[in-house]
């Protein structure tokens, strides 16, 4: 039982933002039988990780009573002053809060905890995400930067900061944060693809005069191309990477490019490969099931659009 | 046949039941006891304060930039390097900037170091005390017994290992004395403890000695006796060198990928 759940969570980490509702539901339905045998589970790190994951899925599927039980078990094992348990309790309170006022109360509680112990990173992160969801973005960003000034090797915080800057359309700052992640995890192909996406946006929305005259939109687009190619080099079936490659090459070919032939070649090969991935993912070939359905759909639309444009 | 006649010693079978098995059982039980005693004696690691965390992680950031700097463009690398070098040299990340230039504190009097030392002493005590007791117990009750005959021949070198406590010159090496059986147990029970207590148990003294040989690299970088300012200055220099040797990984990726895509 525990081992099947463990493998399920390995494939669908509940902290991931794009899990399908059906997956969440089927995961949380394991909660009842699992919790019924709570006393017979071994006291290993894996078990407690399972409880934590179950807590998250139960909250997402609105099974608050099971979530409460997970939280109680975790509290009984690790004590209510454990940093991680404190953060999970905060998460539970946030999820079950009825009104805006409740949330403000939780926010004040976080601030009190942090005033007492400024090194409590999990609570600091909760505070930041609560500030984000309450739309106090400047406060969230200043909190994140102070967290990062003491903890500059935490990739998760850099990713969050990058996202916050992205929502404010501060693309250059967002790119800077992603580069910091690359410095920590140099093989992160998804981060390279993200850098490509943001560079692409940066090149298309540059109304303000760029800081240095050398960085014209085409140069930034060429950077985006590099990032996408790197993400493909690191992960050879990465759908987002190929999608970005095709989009960037199309844009490049519309304007003046220094090495036109090369870009044309990359464009055609990337397009063929993208078509192959989409076809296989839609046929659900063995070993090709892992793609996000929405992403496959978007890629297919892009391919259709290109084909129509050619006719 | 010129083969020497094997020595025959008549052993009371009771030796087997009353010495061999008790020693083994006692050794296993003390191992388990030591494991739990070590867990109980361990104090929870003291929490680092904000400044100590800042000091440590900001140095790590420099190390990351130096090792993975080739994965970002030269502009980004150099601007980060300039910032970090300036910060490092001005000592902006130091836990207590007043201590710059002063001789490093004596690790014996440093309270942070004391904590670590105390833990080591506790671990050693948990090992030495039971070992001494059992050794004394065996010496008092079982010394001088020959309790076991190995089923294979051995060279004379093993005599001192297998027959401690039995001072006979001509006894065949295959006979094992009780004291030696204790030593064999002491060093050879690791698989048993692994089976009973799991992988990272504290029962086995060999693994503990191994740990003391190389105090793990995972431990705090700023151990007692290290001067953080010097480490920062050294890292600043390393960064300067690394920036000079920058080779952008993404350079020429278009040509590289033409073959692959």
Boltz contact constraints between the chains, C-beta under 6 A:
constraints:
  - contact:
      token1: [A, 118]
      token2: [B, 50]
      max_distance: 6.0
  - contact:
      token1: [A, 119]
      token2: [B, 50]
      max_distance: 6.0
  - contact:
      token1: [A, 150]
      token2: [B, 50]
      max_distance: 6.0
  - contact:
      token1: [A, 150]
      token2: [B, 53]
      max_distance: 6.0
  - contact:
      token1: [A, 150]
      token2: [B, 54]
      max_distance: 6.0
  - contact:
      token1: [A, 151]
      token2: [B, 57]
      max_distance: 6.0
  - contact:
      token1: [A, 152]
      token2: [B, 57]
      max_distance: 6.0
  - contact:
      token1: [A, 152]
      token2: [B, 58]
      max_distance: 6.0
  - contact:
      token1: [A, 152]
      token2: [B, 61]
      max_distance: 6.0
  - contact:
      token1: [A, 153]
      token2: [B, 57]
      max_distance: 6.0
  - contact:
      token1: [A, 153]
      token2: [B, 60]
      max_distance: 6.0
  - contact:
      token1: [A, 153]
      token2: [B, 61]
      max_distance: 6.0
  - contact:
      token1: [A, 179]
      token2: [B, 72]
      max_distance: 6.0
  - contact:
      token1: [A, 179]
      token2: [B, 76]
      max_distance: 6.0
  - contact:
      token1: [A, 182]
      token2: [B, 71]
      max_distance: 6.0
  - contact:
      token1: [A, 182]
      token2: [B, 72]
      max_distance: 6.0
  - contact:
      token1: [A, 183]
      token2: [B, 64]
      max_distance: 6.0
  - contact:
      token1: [A, 183]
      token2: [B, 65]
      max_distance: 6.0
  - contact:
      token1: [A, 183]
      token2: [B, 68]
      max_distance: 6.0
  - contact:
      token1: [A, 184]
      token2: [B, 64]
      max_distance: 6.0
  - contact:
      token1: [A, 186]
      token2: [B, 68]
      max_distance: 6.0
  - contact:
      token1: [A, 186]
      token2: [B, 71]
      max_distance: 6.0
  - contact:
      token1: [A, 226]
      token2: [B, 250]
      max_distance: 6.0
  - contact:
      token1: [A, 226]
      token2: [B, 253]
      max_distance: 6.0
  - contact:
      token1: [A, 229]
      token2: [B, 253]
      max_distance: 6.0
  - contact:
      token1: [A, 229]
      token2: [B, 257]
      max_distance: 6.0
  - contact:
      token1: [A, 230]
      token2: [B, 250]
      max_distance: 6.0
  - contact:
      token1: [A, 230]
      token2: [B, 253]
      max_distance: 6.0
  - contact:
      token1: [A, 262]
      token2: [B, 254]
      max_distance: 6.0
  - contact:
      token1: [A, 269]
      token2: [B, 261]
      max_distance: 6.0
  - contact:
      token1: [A, 270]
      token2: [B, 261]
      max_distance: 6.0
